[in-house]
Amino acid sequence: MTGEQQNVLNSWLRKSTTPVGLAKRARAILMLASGETFCKTSEYVGMGEPHIRKWARRFIEQGIEGLYDGKRPGQPPVFSLRCIVSG
């Protein structure tokens, strides 16, 4: 992990506006980078060990971008936000 990547992950943890899932992934990657085991990291972060391994692999392959949620399959929403807000 580069110093710049570590700074980005730490900044996510300091911000109260960081989505919870992203903050958990950042915490997990930082713990793993400091030498913590997958088992202990999964217990601390509250994610299963397979999920920790998945995010670690994505971080290794894609860097910071790999920690963001990808597009999910499925049909797009039927209603627009405009319809929901005005309704």
Backbone as JSON Lines, residues from 0, in Angstrom:
{"i":0,"aa":"M","n":[0.85,-1.18,0.0],"ca":[0.0,0.0,0.0],"c":[0.89,1.23,0.0]}
{"i":1,"aa":"T","n":[0.53,2.17,-0.87],"ca":[1.31,3.41,-0.93],"c":[0.85,4.36,0.18]}
{"i":2,"aa":"G","n":[1.68,5.33,0.45],"ca":[1.32,6.34,1.44],"c":[0.08,7.12,1.04]}
{"i":3,"aa":"E","n":[-0.05,7.37,-0.26],"ca":[-1.22,8.1,-0.76],"c":[-2.5,7.28,-0.55]}
{"i":4,"aa":"Q","n":[-2.44,5.99,-0.83],"ca":[-3.6,5.12,-0.62],"c":[-3.97,5.09,0.86]}
{"i":5,"aa":"Q","n":[-2.99,4.99,1.71],"ca":[-3.24,4.97,3.15],"c":[-3.89,6.28,3.6]}
{"i":6,"aa":"N","n":[-3.44,7.39,3.07],"ca":[-4.03,8.69,3.41],"c":[-5.49,8.77,2.98]}
{"i":7,"aa":"V","n":[-5.79,8.25,1.79],"ca":[-7.17,8.27,1.3],"c":[-8.06,7.42,2.2]}
{"i":8,"aa":"L","n":[-7.62,6.22,2.54],"ca":[-8.42,5.33,3.39],"c":[-8.64,5.94,4.78]}
{"i":9,"aa":"N","n":[-7.59,6.53,5.34],"ca":[-7.74,7.18,6.65],"c":[-8.69,8.38,6.57]}
{"i":10,"aa":"S","n":[-8.66,9.11,5.46],"ca":[-9.57,10.25,5.34],"c":[-11.02,9.78,5.26]}
{"i":11,"aa":"W","n":[-11.26,8.63,4.62],"ca":[-12.62,8.08,4.59],"c":[-13.1,7.77,6.0]}
{"i":12,"aa":"L","n":[-12.22,7.26,6.84],"ca":[-12.62,6.91,8.21],"c":[-12.9,8.14,9.07]}
{"i":13,"aa":"R","n":[-12.24,9.24,8.76],"ca":[-12.45,10.47,9.53],"c":[-13.74,11.19,9.15]}
{"i":14,"aa":"K","n":[-14.19,11.01,7.9],"ca":[-15.38,11.73,7.43],"c":[-16.65,11.04,7.93]}
{"i":15,"aa":"S","n":[-17.57,11.84,8.42],"ca":[-18.85,11.28,8.87],"c":[-19.79,11.0,7.7]}
{"i":16,"aa":"T","n":[-19.43,11.49,6.51],"ca":[-20.29,11.3,5.34],"c":[-19.91,10.07,4.51]}
{"i":17,"aa":"T","n":[-18.86,9.37,4.9],"ca":[-18.45,8.16,4.17],"c":[-19.5,7.07,4.39]}
{"i":18,"aa":"P","n":[-19.98,6.45,3.33],"ca":[-20.93,5.34,3.49],"c":[-20.34,4.24,4.37]}
{"i":19,"aa":"V","n":[-21.19,3.61,5.16],"ca":[-20.75,2.62,6.14],"c":[-19.97,1.48,5.47]}
{"i":20,"aa":"G","n":[-20.47,0.97,4.36],"ca":[-19.79,-0.14,3.69],"c":[-18.39,0.24,3.24]}
{"i":21,"aa":"L","n":[-18.26,1.43,2.71],"ca":[-16.95,1.9,2.25],"c":[-15.99,2.07,3.43]}
{"i":22,"aa":"A","n":[-16.51,2.57,4.54],"ca":[-15.68,2.74,5.74],"c":[-15.23,1.39,6.28]}
{"i":23,"aa":"K","n":[-16.1,0.39,6.25],"ca":[-15.72,-0.95,6.71],"c":[-14.61,-1.52,5.83]}
{"i":24,"aa":"R","n":[-14.74,-1.33,4.53],"ca":[-13.72,-1.83,3.61],"c":[-12.39,-1.13,3.85]}
{"i":25,"aa":"A","n":[-12.44,0.18,4.07],"ca":[-11.22,0.94,4.34],"c":[-10.55,0.45,5.61]}
{"i":26,"aa":"R","n":[-11.34,0.26,6.66],"ca":[-10.81,-0.23,7.94],"c":[-10.17,-1.61,7.75]}
{"i":27,"aa":"A","n":[-10.84,-2.48,7.0],"ca":[-10.32,-3.83,6.78],"c":[-8.99,-3.79,6.04]}
{"i":28,"aa":"I","n":[-8.91,-3.0,4.99],"ca":[-7.67,-2.92,4.2],"c":[-6.53,-2.35,5.05]}
{"i":29,"aa":"L","n":[-6.83,-1.34,5.85],"ca":[-5.8,-0.77,6.72],"c":[-5.32,-1.78,7.75]}
{"i":30,"aa":"M","n":[-6.24,-2.55,8.3],"ca":[-5.85,-3.57,9.28],"c":[-4.99,-4.65,8.63]}
{"i":31,"aa":"L","n":[-5.39,-5.1,7.45],"ca":[-4.61,-6.12,6.75],"c":[-3.22,-5.6,6.4]}
{"i":32,"aa":"A","n":[-3.15,-4.34,5.99],"ca":[-1.86,-3.75,5.62],"c":[-0.93,-3.62,6.83]}
{"i":33,"aa":"S","n":[-1.52,-3.51,8.01],"ca":[-0.69,-3.4,9.22],"c":[-0.28,-4.78,9.75]}
{"i":34,"aa":"G","n":[-0.7,-5.85,9.06],"ca":[-0.26,-7.19,9.45],"c":[-1.3,-8.02,10.18]}
{"i":35,"aa":"E","n":[-2.51,-7.5,10.31],"ca":[-3.57,-8.24,11.01],"c":[-4.03,-9.42,10.15]}
{"i":36,"aa":"T","n":[-4.55,-10.45,10.79],"ca":[-5.01,-11.63,10.07],"c":[-6.4,-11.38,9.48]}
{"i":37,"aa":"F","n":[-6.76,-12.2,8.49],"ca":[-8.09,-12.1,7.89],"c":[-9.16,-12.4,8.94]}
{"i":38,"aa":"C","n":[-8.91,-13.4,9.77],"ca":[-9.89,-13.8,10.79],"c":[-10.16,-12.66,11.78]}
{"i":39,"aa":"K","n":[-9.12,-12.1,12.33],"ca":[-9.28,-11.01,13.31],"c":[-9.9,-9.77,12.66]}
{"i":40,"aa":"T","n":[-9.48,-9.48,11.43],"ca":[-10.03,-8.33,10.71],"c":[-11.52,-8.51,10.48]}
{"i":41,"aa":"S","n":[-11.93,-9.7,10.09],"ca":[-13.36,-9.94,9.83],"c":[-14.17,-9.79,11.11]}
{"i":42,"aa":"E","n":[-13.65,-10.25,12.23],"ca":[-14.35,-10.1,13.51],"c":[-14.49,-8.63,13.89]}
{"i":43,"aa":"Y","n":[-13.41,-7.87,13.74],"ca":[-13.41,-6.47,14.14],"c":[-14.33,-5.62,13.26]}
{"i":44,"aa":"V","n":[-14.27,-5.86,11.96],"ca":[-15.02,-5.04,11.01],"c":[-16.48,-5.47,10.93]}
{"i":45,"aa":"G","n":[-16.76,-6.73,11.24],"ca":[-18.14,-7.2,11.18],"c":[-18.54,-7.7,9.8]}
{"i":46,"aa":"M","n":[-17.57,-8.23,9.07],"ca":[-17.83,-8.81,7.76],"c":[-17.27,-10.23,7.77]}
{"i":47,"aa":"G","n":[-17.83,-11.09,6.96],"ca":[-17.33,-12.44,6.87],"c":[-15.94,-12.48,6.25]}
{"i":48,"aa":"E","n":[-15.18,-13.5,6.62],"ca":[-13.82,-13.62,6.09],"c":[-13.79,-13.72,4.56]}
{"i":49,"aa":"P","n":[-14.74,-14.43,3.92],"ca":[-14.73,-14.44,2.45],"c":[-14.89,-13.04,1.85]}
{"i":50,"aa":"H","n":[-15.71,-12.21,2.49],"ca":[-15.9,-10.84,2.0],"c":[-14.62,-10.02,2.18]}
{"i":51,"aa":"I","n":[-13.94,-10.2,3.29],"ca":[-12.68,-9.49,3.53],"c":[-11.67,-9.88,2.45]}
{"i":52,"aa":"R","n":[-11.62,-11.16,2.15],"ca":[-10.68,-11.64,1.12],"c":[-11.04,-11.07,-0.26]}
{"i":53,"aa":"K","n":[-12.35,-10.99,-0.54],"ca":[-12.79,-10.43,-1.82],"c":[-12.36,-8.98,-1.96]}
{"i":54,"aa":"W","n":[-12.58,-8.16,-0.92],"ca":[-12.23,-6.75,-0.99],"c":[-10.73,-6.56,-1.02]}
{"i":55,"aa":"A","n":[-9.99,-7.42,-0.32],"ca":[-8.53,-7.34,-0.36],"c":[-8.02,-7.64,-1.76]}
{"i":56,"aa":"R","n":[-8.59,-8.65,-2.39],"ca":[-8.2,-9.0,-3.76],"c":[-8.51,-7.85,-4.72]}
{"i":57,"aa":"R","n":[-9.7,-7.26,-4.55],"ca":[-10.07,-6.13,-5.43],"c":[-9.14,-4.94,-5.2]}
{"i":58,"aa":"F","n":[-8.75,-4.7,-3.95],"ca":[-7.83,-3.6,-3.67],"c":[-6.47,-3.85,-4.33]}
{"i":59,"aa":"I","n":[-5.99,-5.08,-4.24],"ca":[-4.7,-5.42,-4.85],"c":[-4.77,-5.25,-6.36]}
{"i":60,"aa":"E","n":[-5.87,-5.66,-6.97],"ca":[-6.0,-5.61,-8.42],"c":[-6.31,-4.21,-8.95]}
{"i":61,"aa":"Q","n":[-7.16,-3.45,-8.23],"ca":[-7.66,-2.19,-8.76],"c":[-7.29,-0.97,-7.93]}
{"i":62,"aa":"G","n":[-6.7,-1.17,-6.77],"ca":[-6.37,-0.04,-5.9],"c":[-7.63,0.52,-5.23]}
{"i":63,"aa":"I","n":[-7.62,1.8,-4.94],"ca":[-8.74,2.47,-4.25],"c":[-10.06,2.25,-4.99]}
{"i":64,"aa":"E","n":[-10.03,2.32,-6.3],"ca":[-11.25,2.17,-7.1],"c":[-11.93,0.82,-6.85]}
{"i":65,"aa":"G","n":[-11.17,-0.18,-6.51],"ca":[-11.73,-1.51,-6.27],"c":[-12.57,-1.6,-5.02]}
{"i":66,"aa":"L","n":[-12.51,-0.61,-4.14],"ca":[-13.28,-0.65,-2.9],"c":[-14.69,-0.07,-3.06]}
{"i":67,"aa":"Y","n":[-14.94,0.58,-4.17],"ca":[-16.28,1.12,-4.41],"c":[-17.22,0.0,-4.86]}
{"i":68,"aa":"D","n":[-18.5,0.15,-4.55],"ca":[-19.5,-0.79,-5.02],"c":[-19.58,-0.72,-6.54]}
{"i":69,"aa":"G","n":[-19.69,-1.87,-7.16],"ca":[-19.87,-1.92,-8.6],"c":[-21.33,-1.8,-8.96]}
{"i":70,"aa":"K","n":[-21.59,-1.72,-10.24],"ca":[-22.98,-1.69,-10.69],"c":[-23.6,-3.04,-10.41]}
{"i":71,"aa":"R","n":[-24.84,-3.01,-10.0],"ca":[-25.54,-4.24,-9.7],"c":[-26.41,-4.63,-10.89]}
{"i":72,"aa":"P","n":[-26.52,-5.93,-11.11],"ca":[-27.36,-6.37,-12.22],"c":[-28.84,-6.17,-11.89]}
{"i":73,"aa":"G","n":[-29.63,-6.17,-12.89],"ca":[-31.07,-6.06,-12.68],"c":[-31.67,-4.93,-13.48]}
{"i":74,"aa":"Q","n":[-32.97,-4.9,-13.42],"ca":[-33.73,-3.91,-14.16],"c":[-33.61,-2.54,-13.48]}
{"i":75,"aa":"P","n":[-33.47,-1.47,-14.25],"ca":[-33.43,-0.14,-13.65],"c":[-34.77,0.2,-12.99]}
{"i":76,"aa":"P","n":[-34.77,1.14,-12.05],"ca":[-36.02,1.51,-11.36],"c":[-37.09,1.98,-12.35]}
{"i":77,"aa":"V","n":[-38.33,1.67,-12.02],"ca":[-39.46,2.03,-12.88],"c":[-39.83,3.49,-12.67]}
{"i":78,"aa":"F","n":[-39.75,3.96,-11.44],"ca":[-40.15,5.33,-11.11],"c":[-38.95,6.24,-11.02]}
{"i":79,"aa":"S","n":[-39.09,7.45,-11.47],"ca":[-38.01,8.41,-11.36],"c":[-38.04,9.03,-9.96]}
{"i":80,"aa":"L","n":[-36.94,9.63,-9.54],"ca":[-36.89,10.3,-8.25],"c":[-37.88,11.48,-8.23]}
{"i":81,"aa":"R","n":[-38.04,12.11,-9.34],"ca":[-38.97,13.24,-9.43],"c":[-40.38,12.81,-9.08]}
{"i":82,"aa":"C","n":[-40.76,11.65,-9.54],"ca":[-42.09,11.11,-9.27],"c":[-42.24,10.79,-7.78]}
{"i":83,"aa":"I","n":[-41.2,10.24,-7.19],"ca":[-41.26,9.85,-5.77],"c":[-41.32,11.08,-4.87]}
{"i":84,"aa":"V","n":[-40.52,12.11,-5.17],"ca":[-40.46,13.31,-4.34],"c":[-41.76,14.09,-4.43]}
{"i":85,"aa":"S","n":[-42.33,14.2,-5.61],"ca":[-43.54,15.0,-5.75],"c":[-44.79,14.26,-5.3]}
{"i":86,"aa":"G","n":[-44.7,12.93,-5.17],"ca":[-45.85,12.12,-4.83],"c":[-46.1,12.15,-3.39]}
